[in-house]
Amino acid sequence: MNPECSPNTLAKLDGRTREARLMQKVRAELVAHVGGSPSATQRALIERAANLTVRLAVMDQKFAETGVQSEHDSRTYLAWTNTLTRTMRHLGLEGPPAKTKTLQDHLAERGA
């Protein structure tokens, strides 16, 4: 896959490809990271993070196989890495806060 393909190309990935599986994995992990029920804004950030992760993985593979990184590739890689870092920071570096126990939870524990 060309790392500079159109934005719609990644959205149409065949679910059997390595890239599609990576994208699904990143999505699932980030949804879990934000507590399992992301807001609309979090869903958009998760989608962006999954897309960038796949693009960076493709560039990593290309660099590993060829040993060549053009100046343009290097700038693109750095920009995408910085964007991914900022996106992740918006999603939160820590997981969701621990669920506060209710009175029912405490009573259930004591009764068990």
OpenMM code with the backbone's topology and positions (N, CA, C; nanometers):
from openmm import Vec3, app, unit

residues = "MET ASN PRO GLU CYS SER PRO ASN THR LEU ALA LYS LEU ASP GLY ARG THR ARG GLU ALA ARG LEU MET GLN LYS VAL ARG ALA GLU LEU VAL ALA HIS VAL GLY GLY SER PRO SER ALA THR GLN ARG ALA LEU ILE GLU ARG ALA ALA ASN LEU THR VAL ARG LEU ALA VAL MET ASP GLN LYS PHE ALA GLU THR GLY VAL GLN SER GLU HIS ASP SER ARG THR TYR LEU ALA TRP THR ASN THR LEU THR ARG THR MET ARG HIS LEU GLY LEU GLU GLY PRO PRO ALA LYS THR LYS THR LEU GLN ASP HIS LEU ALA GLU ARG GLY ALA".split()
positions = [
    Vec3(0.0847, -0.1175, 0.0000),
    Vec3(0.0000, 0.0000, 0.0000),
    Vec3(0.0894, 0.1239, 0.0000),
    Vec3(0.0545, 0.2195, -0.0778),
    Vec3(0.1267, 0.3451, -0.0843),
    Vec3(0.0893, 0.4300, 0.0367),
    Vec3(0.1866, 0.4719, 0.1202),
    Vec3(0.1544, 0.5485, 0.2391),
    Vec3(0.0948, 0.6849, 0.2091),
    Vec3(0.1046, 0.7284, 0.0848),
    Vec3(0.0501, 0.8586, 0.0498),
    Vec3(-0.0755, 0.8447, -0.0352),
    Vec3(-0.1462, 0.7340, -0.0178),
    Vec3(-0.2682, 0.7114, -0.0937),
    Vec3(-0.3776, 0.8069, -0.0452),
    Vec3(-0.4833, 0.8136, -0.1198),
    Vec3(-0.5906, 0.9059, -0.0849),
    Vec3(-0.6539, 0.8659, 0.0475),
    Vec3(-0.7112, 0.9609, 0.1218),
    Vec3(-0.7703, 0.9312, 0.2519),
    Vec3(-0.8781, 0.8241, 0.2460),
    Vec3(-0.9511, 0.8159, 0.1362),
    Vec3(-1.0586, 0.7177, 0.1269),
    Vec3(-1.0075, 0.5756, 0.1078),
    Vec3(-0.8842, 0.5598, 0.0630),
    Vec3(-0.8300, 0.4263, 0.0385),
    Vec3(-0.8229, 0.3460, 0.1672),
    Vec3(-0.7734, 0.4063, 0.2746),
    Vec3(-0.7634, 0.3343, 0.4014),
    Vec3(-0.9014, 0.3000, 0.4564),
    Vec3(-0.9984, 0.3853, 0.4328),
    Vec3(-1.1332, 0.3587, 0.4822),
    Vec3(-1.1946, 0.2376, 0.4133),
    Vec3(-1.1451, 0.2024, 0.2945),
    Vec3(-1.2016, 0.0919, 0.2168),
    Vec3(-1.1138, -0.0326, 0.2201),
    Vec3(-1.0257, -0.0428, 0.3190),
    Vec3(-0.9360, -0.1578, 0.3249),
    Vec3(-1.0136, -0.2884, 0.3350),
    Vec3(-0.9663, -0.3877, 0.2631),
    Vec3(-1.0214, -0.5225, 0.2724),
    Vec3(-0.9845, -0.5750, 0.4103),
    Vec3(-1.0818, -0.6240, 0.4849),
    Vec3(-1.0605, -0.6685, 0.6215),
    Vec3(-0.9593, -0.7801, 0.6372),
    Vec3(-0.9171, -0.8415, 0.5279),
    Vec3(-0.8215, -0.9524, 0.5358),
    Vec3(-0.6768, -0.9068, 0.5282),
    Vec3(-0.6532, -0.7805, 0.4957),
    Vec3(-0.5155, -0.7341, 0.4811),
    Vec3(-0.4535, -0.7051, 0.6175),
    Vec3(-0.3229, -0.7081, 0.6203),
    Vec3(-0.2497, -0.6776, 0.7431),
    Vec3(-0.2834, -0.5359, 0.7911),
    Vec3(-0.2928, -0.4428, 0.6980),
    Vec3(-0.3234, -0.3044, 0.7335),
    Vec3(-0.4620, -0.2925, 0.7955),
    Vec3(-0.5592, -0.3620, 0.7382),
    Vec3(-0.6962, -0.3571, 0.7909),
    Vec3(-0.7027, -0.4179, 0.9307),
    Vec3(-0.6313, -0.5281, 0.9499),
    Vec3(-0.6304, -0.5904, 1.0832),
    Vec3(-0.5656, -0.4987, 1.1855),
    Vec3(-0.4583, -0.4302, 1.1468),
    Vec3(-0.3935, -0.3351, 1.2375),
    Vec3(-0.4900, -0.2217, 1.2714),
    Vec3(-0.5590, -0.1699, 1.1699),
    Vec3(-0.6530, -0.0604, 1.1931),
    Vec3(-0.7637, -0.1043, 1.2895),
    Vec3(-0.8176, -0.2237, 1.2696),
    Vec3(-0.9233, -0.2751, 1.3584),
    Vec3(-0.8713, -0.2919, 1.5003),
    Vec3(-0.7489, -0.3409, 1.5133),
    Vec3(-0.6895, -0.3615, 1.6458),
    Vec3(-0.6710, -0.2285, 1.7176),
    Vec3(-0.6183, -0.1286, 1.6473),
    Vec3(-0.5961, 0.0027, 1.7077),
    Vec3(-0.7299, 0.0632, 1.7501),
    Vec3(-0.8295, 0.0542, 1.6629),
    Vec3(-0.9623, 0.1060, 1.6976),
    Vec3(-1.0134, 0.0413, 1.8259),
    Vec3(-1.0091, -0.0917, 1.8298),
    Vec3(-1.0616, -0.1646, 1.9458),
    Vec3(-0.9863, -0.1272, 2.0735),
    Vec3(-0.8554, -0.1177, 2.0651),
    Vec3(-0.7760, -0.0831, 2.1828),
    Vec3(-0.8065, 0.0580, 2.2312),
    Vec3(-0.8228, 0.1510, 2.1388),
    Vec3(-0.8505, 0.2886, 2.1791),
    Vec3(-0.9933, 0.3052, 2.2312),
    Vec3(-1.0882, 0.2330, 2.1742),
    Vec3(-1.2251, 0.2358, 2.2277),
    Vec3(-1.2229, 0.1848, 2.3718),
    Vec3(-1.1518, 0.0760, 2.3967),
    Vec3(-1.1405, 0.0234, 2.5329),
    Vec3(-1.0691, 0.1241, 2.6228),
    Vec3(-0.9687, 0.1904, 2.5689),
    Vec3(-0.8914, 0.2882, 2.6455),
    Vec3(-0.9781, 0.4031, 2.6971),
    Vec3(-1.0756, 0.4440, 2.6176),
    Vec3(-1.1610, 0.5557, 2.6600),
    Vec3(-1.2850, 0.5082, 2.7363),
    Vec3(-1.2892, 0.3820, 2.7700),
    Vec3(-1.3982, 0.3327, 2.8532),
    Vec3(-1.5029, 0.2516, 2.7811),
    Vec3(-1.4855, 0.2284, 2.6518),
    Vec3(-1.5754, 0.1407, 2.5777),
    Vec3(-1.6917, 0.2079, 2.5083),
    Vec3(-1.7168, 0.3313, 2.5400),
    Vec3(-1.8287, 0.4023, 2.4780),
    Vec3(-1.7836, 0.5442, 2.4421),
    Vec3(-1.7076, 0.5561, 2.3327),
    Vec3(-1.6512, 0.6873, 2.2987),
    Vec3(-1.7578, 0.7867, 2.2535),
    Vec3(-1.7317, 0.9124, 2.2847),
    Vec3(-1.8169, 1.0214, 2.2352),
    Vec3(-1.7906, 1.0380, 2.0858),
    Vec3(-1.8671, 1.1230, 2.0227),
    Vec3(-1.8471, 1.1482, 1.8795),
    Vec3(-1.7068, 1.2039, 1.8541),
    Vec3(-1.6619, 1.2922, 1.9402),
    Vec3(-1.5281, 1.3500, 1.9255),
    Vec3(-1.4211, 1.2436, 1.9446),
    Vec3(-1.4390, 1.1588, 2.0451),
    Vec3(-1.3422, 1.0516, 2.0674),
    Vec3(-1.3406, 0.9540, 1.9505),
    Vec3(-1.4574, 0.9234, 1.8938),
    Vec3(-1.4612, 0.8335, 1.7772),
    Vec3(-1.3829, 0.8918, 1.6606),
    Vec3(-1.3967, 1.0233, 1.6392),
    Vec3(-1.3228, 1.0884, 1.5303),
    Vec3(-1.1720, 1.0815, 1.5566),
    Vec3(-1.1311, 1.1067, 1.6806),
    Vec3(-0.9895, 1.0992, 1.7155),
    Vec3(-0.9370, 0.9566, 1.7030),
    Vec3(-1.0175, 0.8595, 1.7434),
    Vec3(-0.9781, 0.7189, 1.7323),
    Vec3(-0.9593, 0.6808, 1.5860),
    Vec3(-1.0497, 0.7240, 1.5011),
    Vec3(-1.0384, 0.6935, 1.3582),
    Vec3(-0.9111, 0.7555, 1.3006),
    Vec3(-0.8832, 0.8795, 1.3398),
    Vec3(-0.7630, 0.9483, 1.2914),
    Vec3(-0.6380, 0.8753, 1.3410),
    Vec3(-0.6384, 0.8352, 1.4675),
    Vec3(-0.5232, 0.7649, 1.5238),
    Vec3(-0.5016, 0.6303, 1.4541),
    Vec3(-0.6085, 0.5588, 1.4257),
    Vec3(-0.5967, 0.4297, 1.3569),
    Vec3(-0.5401, 0.4498, 1.2165),
    Vec3(-0.5897, 0.5507, 1.1477),
    Vec3(-0.5422, 0.5806, 1.0127),
    Vec3(-0.3933, 0.6149, 1.0138),
    Vec3(-0.3533, 0.7018, 1.1053),
    Vec3(-0.2126, 0.7416, 1.1128),
    Vec3(-0.1235, 0.6240, 1.1516),
    Vec3(-0.1703, 0.5398, 1.2417),
    Vec3(-0.0922, 0.4237, 1.2836),
    Vec3(-0.0636, 0.3326, 1.1654),
    Vec3(-0.1645, 0.3102, 1.0828),
    Vec3(-0.1457, 0.2247, 0.9654),
    Vec3(-0.0494, 0.2902, 0.8673),
    Vec3(-0.0669, 0.4166, 0.8413),
    Vec3(0.0222, 0.4856, 0.7481),
    Vec3(0.1679, 0.4811, 0.7953),
    Vec3(0.1879, 0.5017, 0.9250),
    Vec3(0.3235, 0.4962, 0.9797),
    Vec3(0.3807, 0.3547, 0.9729),
    Vec3(0.2973, 0.2549, 0.9976),
    Vec3(0.3428, 0.1155, 0.9889),
    Vec3(0.3864, 0.0814, 0.8464),
    Vec3(0.3124, 0.1307, 0.7489),
    Vec3(0.3477, 0.1070, 0.6087),
    Vec3(0.4814, 0.1738, 0.5767),
    Vec3(0.5006, 0.2949, 0.6272),
    Vec3(0.6284, 0.3625, 0.6033),
    Vec3(0.7417, 0.2895, 0.6755),
    Vec3(0.7169, 0.2419, 0.7979),
    Vec3(0.8187, 0.1649, 0.8699),
    Vec3(0.8620, 0.0438, 0.7882),
    Vec3(0.7639, -0.0255, 0.7326),
    Vec3(0.7944, -0.1448, 0.6525),
    Vec3(0.8748, -0.1073, 0.5279),
    Vec3(0.8338, -0.0003, 0.4630),
    Vec3(0.9051, 0.0445, 0.3428),
    Vec3(1.0501, 0.0792, 0.3759),
    Vec3(1.0708, 0.1513, 0.4858),
    Vec3(1.2071, 0.1896, 0.5246),
    Vec3(1.2899, 0.0662, 0.5596),
    Vec3(1.2293, -0.0308, 0.6278),
    Vec3(1.3006, -0.1528, 0.6662),
    Vec3(1.3398, -0.2349, 0.5437),
    Vec3(1.2510, -0.2403, 0.4453),
    Vec3(1.2770, -0.3205, 0.3258),
    Vec3(1.3788, -0.2559, 0.2333),
    Vec3(1.3700, -0.1246, 0.2172),
    Vec3(1.4555, -0.0567, 0.1200),
    Vec3(1.5804, 0.0043, 0.1826),
    Vec3(1.5722, 0.0359, 0.3106),
    Vec3(1.6831, 0.1049, 0.3750),
    Vec3(1.6973, 0.2478, 0.3274),
    Vec3(1.5980, 0.2953, 0.2547),
    Vec3(1.6023, 0.4289, 0.1967),
    Vec3(1.4879, 0.5122, 0.2524),
    Vec3(1.5226, 0.6346, 0.2897),
    Vec3(1.4211, 0.7282, 0.3364),
    Vec3(1.4526, 0.8634, 0.2734),
    Vec3(1.3663, 0.9047, 0.1811),
    Vec3(1.3899, 1.0332, 0.1158),
    Vec3(1.3643, 1.1460, 0.2151),
    Vec3(1.4069, 1.2630, 0.1803),
    Vec3(1.3829, 1.3783, 0.2663),
    Vec3(1.2323, 1.4022, 0.2809),
    Vec3(1.1588, 1.3849, 0.1721),
    Vec3(1.0130, 1.4002, 0.1768),
    Vec3(0.9509, 1.2958, 0.2689),
    Vec3(0.9948, 1.1697, 0.2554),
    Vec3(0.9446, 1.0632, 0.3430),
    Vec3(0.9733, 1.0949, 0.4889),
    Vec3(1.0923, 1.1435, 0.5142),
    Vec3(1.1330, 1.1752, 0.6507),
    Vec3(1.0452, 1.2851, 0.7102),
    Vec3(1.0187, 1.3898, 0.6341),
    Vec3(0.9329, 1.4995, 0.6819),
    Vec3(0.7896, 1.4512, 0.7029),
    Vec3(0.7406, 1.3714, 0.6077),
    Vec3(0.6052, 1.3170, 0.6195),
    Vec3(0.5930, 1.2293, 0.7428),
    Vec3(0.6910, 1.1413, 0.7619),
    Vec3(0.6913, 1.0499, 0.8766),
    Vec3(0.6905, 1.1288, 1.0077),
    Vec3(0.7751, 1.2286, 1.0160),
    Vec3(0.7832, 1.3099, 1.1364),
    Vec3(0.6516, 1.3840, 1.1617),
    Vec3(0.5928, 1.4400, 1.0575),
    Vec3(0.4653, 1.5118, 1.0726),
    Vec3(0.3554, 1.4175, 1.1204),
    Vec3(0.3469, 1.2991, 1.0589),
    Vec3(0.2435, 1.2032, 1.0991),
    Vec3(0.2662, 1.1535, 1.2413),
    Vec3(0.3927, 1.1315, 1.2785),
    Vec3(0.4232, 1.0872, 1.4142),
    Vec3(0.3821, 1.1934, 1.5155),
    Vec3(0.4131, 1.3175, 1.4876),
    Vec3(0.3745, 1.4262, 1.5778),
    Vec3(0.2225, 1.4409, 1.5862),
    Vec3(0.1561, 1.4263, 1.4744),
    Vec3(0.0102, 1.4345, 1.4733),
    Vec3(-0.0502, 1.3195, 1.5529),
    Vec3(0.0036, 1.1997, 1.5365),
    Vec3(-0.0460, 1.0849, 1.6125),
    Vec3(-0.0251, 1.1071, 1.7624),
    Vec3(0.0903, 1.1599, 1.8000),
    Vec3(0.1183, 1.1864, 1.9409),
    Vec3(0.0179, 1.2859, 1.9980),
    Vec3(-0.0090, 1.3924, 1.9256),
    Vec3(-0.1068, 1.4917, 1.9728),
    Vec3(-0.2473, 1.4322, 1.9800),
    Vec3(-0.2822, 1.3500, 1.8832),
    Vec3(-0.4131, 1.2851, 1.8825),
    Vec3(-0.4278, 1.1948, 2.0051),
    Vec3(-0.3256, 1.1161, 2.0317),
    Vec3(-0.3291, 1.0272, 2.1483),
    Vec3(-0.3389, 1.1078, 2.2774),
    Vec3(-0.2694, 1.2190, 2.2827),
    Vec3(-0.2742, 1.3031, 2.4025),
    Vec3(-0.4168, 1.3543, 2.4251),
    Vec3(-0.4868, 1.3883, 2.3175),
    Vec3(-0.6261, 1.4331, 2.3310),
    Vec3(-0.7168, 1.3218, 2.3815),
    Vec3(-0.6842, 1.1987, 2.3448),
    Vec3(-0.7631, 1.0855, 2.3943),
    Vec3(-0.7316, 1.0545, 2.5397),
    Vec3(-0.6180, 1.0999, 2.5868),
    Vec3(-0.5792, 1.0784, 2.7262),
    Vec3(-0.4702, 0.9748, 2.7364),
    Vec3(-0.3682, 1.0090, 2.8123),
    Vec3(-0.2564, 0.9175, 2.8289),
    Vec3(-0.2892, 0.8085, 2.9296),
    Vec3(-0.3784, 0.8381, 3.0199),
    Vec3(-0.4231, 0.7387, 3.1169),
    Vec3(-0.5546, 0.6806, 3.0673),
    Vec3(-0.5850, 0.5620, 3.1133),
    Vec3(-0.7140, 0.5019, 3.0786),
    Vec3(-0.8267, 0.5763, 3.1482),
    Vec3(-0.9469, 0.5283, 3.1306),
    Vec3(-1.0609, 0.5939, 3.1954),
    Vec3(-1.0481, 0.5803, 3.3468),
    Vec3(-1.1061, 0.6752, 3.4218),
    Vec3(-1.0989, 0.6644, 3.5666),
    Vec3(-1.1669, 0.5365, 3.6140),
    Vec3(-1.1160, 0.4842, 3.7239),
    Vec3(-1.1744, 0.3615, 3.7794),
    Vec3(-1.3199, 0.3885, 3.8161),
    Vec3(-1.4031, 0.2897, 3.7925),
    Vec3(-1.5446, 0.3030, 3.8224),
    Vec3(-1.5625, 0.3132, 3.9737),
    Vec3(-1.6365, 0.4133, 4.0163),
    Vec3(-1.6634, 0.4319, 4.1573),
    Vec3(-1.7671, 0.3294, 4.2012),
    Vec3(-1.7392, 0.2636, 4.3119),
    Vec3(-1.8323, 0.1627, 4.3609),
    Vec3(-1.9565, 0.2292, 4.4183),
    Vec3(-2.0688, 0.1698, 4.3893),
    Vec3(-2.1953, 0.2173, 4.4439),
    Vec3(-2.2201, 0.1475, 4.5767),
    Vec3(-2.3188, 0.1939, 4.6479),
    Vec3(-2.3574, 0.1301, 4.7728),
    Vec3(-2.3961, -0.0155, 4.7470),
    Vec3(-2.4654, -0.0388, 4.6369),
    Vec3(-2.5041, -0.1755, 4.6013),
    Vec3(-2.3822, -0.2648, 4.5803),
    Vec3(-2.2782, -0.2109, 4.5165),
    Vec3(-2.1544, -0.2871, 4.4962),
    Vec3(-2.0943, -0.3278, 4.6303),
    Vec3(-2.0860, -0.2310, 4.7238),
    Vec3(-2.0294, -0.2596, 4.8562),
    Vec3(-2.1113, -0.3650, 4.9290),
    Vec3(-2.2434, -0.3502, 4.9249),
    Vec3(-2.3297, -0.4463, 4.9935),
    Vec3(-2.3194, -0.5851, 4.9323),
    Vec3(-2.3076, -0.5900, 4.7990),
    Vec3(-2.2959, -0.7185, 4.7301),
    Vec3(-2.1661, -0.7884, 4.7704),
    Vec3(-2.0577, -0.7110, 4.7820),
    Vec3(-1.9292, -0.7673, 4.8228),
    Vec3(-1.9356, -0.8224, 4.9653),
    Vec3(-1.9997, -0.7488, 5.0543),
    Vec3(-2.0086, -0.7908, 5.1946),
    Vec3(-2.0987, -0.9131, 5.2090),
    Vec3(-2.1996, -0.9228, 5.1236),
    Vec3(-2.2923, -1.0352, 5.1314),
    Vec3(-2.2364, -1.1616, 5.0691),
    Vec3(-2.1357, -1.1483, 4.9852),
    Vec3(-2.0815, -1.2647, 4.9140),
    Vec3(-1.9878, -1.3470, 4.9964),
] * unit.nanometer
topology = app.Topology()
chain = topology.addChain("A")
for resn in residues:
    res = topology.addResidue(resn, chain)
    for name in ("N", "CA", "C"):
        topology.addAtom(name, app.Element.getBySymbol(name[0]), res)
